[in-house]
Amino acid sequence: AGHELDLEIPNDALIRNLVLKVLLNAHSTLLAGRLGRYEGNWMTWVKPSNRKLIDRAIRYIQQIQGKRGMPNKNYTEICHALFETRETLPVDSSIVLKTLSHLNEK
């Protein structure tokens, strides 16, 4: 069943676009949660396609290691493991979780 949200939004393009963006972000976050694509406050389904996202994935791996009580690997070790994992990662898999598993095997 669909839901209807009756909002009295000013007829201002900027405000309307901001409200839409907030609603879409909330929807996206809720859907990601239902699919199990984050752990705590960290997204585990990051696609590291540029330097910023590679860094983000590495930092998420570091945070999750600490949360899980795993031995902490340094940034460089995680980076190497991330690139090794990326070579064989199936399309429907989390690079963050697969890299964590890969690090545990070492």
SVG drawing of the C-alpha trace seen along z (x, -y; Angstrom):
<svg xmlns="http://www.w3.org/2000/svg" viewBox="-2 -30 53 47">
<polyline fill="none" stroke="black" stroke-width="0.4" points="0.0,0.0 1.3,-3.5 1.6,-6.3 0.7,-9.9 2.5,-12.7 0.6,-16.0 3.2,-18.7 2.6,-22.4 5.8,-23.4 6.3,-26.9 6.2,-27.4 9.9,-28.0 12.0,-25.8 15.0,-25.7 12.8,-24.6 10.9,-22.1 14.1,-20.6 15.6,-20.4 12.6,-18.7 12.6,-16.2 16.4,-15.5 15.8,-14.9 12.9,-12.5 14.9,-10.6 17.9,-10.3 15.7,-9.0 14.1,-6.5 17.5,-5.4 18.9,-4.9 15.8,-2.9 16.1,-0.7 19.8,-0.1 19.0,0.9 16.3,3.3 18.9,4.9 21.5,5.1 23.9,2.8 25.2,0.9 26.7,1.9 26.3,-0.6 26.8,-4.0 28.9,-2.6 27.8,-1.8 29.2,1.6 28.2,1.3 30.6,-1.5 31.7,-1.3 35.3,-2.5 35.5,-4.0 37.7,-7.1 40.2,-8.1 37.6,-9.7 35.5,-6.5 38.6,-4.2 39.6,-6.2 36.0,-6.0 35.9,-2.2 39.3,-1.9 38.1,-4.1 34.9,-2.1 36.9,1.1 39.1,-0.3 36.0,-1.4 34.2,2.0 37.4,3.8 37.5,1.9 33.8,2.4 34.1,6.1 37.2,6.4 39.3,7.6 43.0,7.1 43.6,3.6 45.4,3.5 47.0,0.3 45.7,-1.9 48.2,-0.6 47.5,3.1 43.8,2.4 44.3,0.6 46.3,3.5 43.7,6.0 40.9,3.8 42.5,3.8 43.2,7.6 39.6,8.1 38.3,5.8 39.9,8.0 37.6,11.0 34.6,9.3 31.2,10.4 28.9,7.6 26.3,8.4 28.9,8.3 30.1,5.7 33.7,4.7 33.9,3.6 32.7,6.9 34.7,9.0 37.9,7.1 37.3,7.6 37.0,11.4 40.1,11.2 42.0,9.5 40.9,12.1 42.3,14.9 45.8,13.3"/>
</svg>
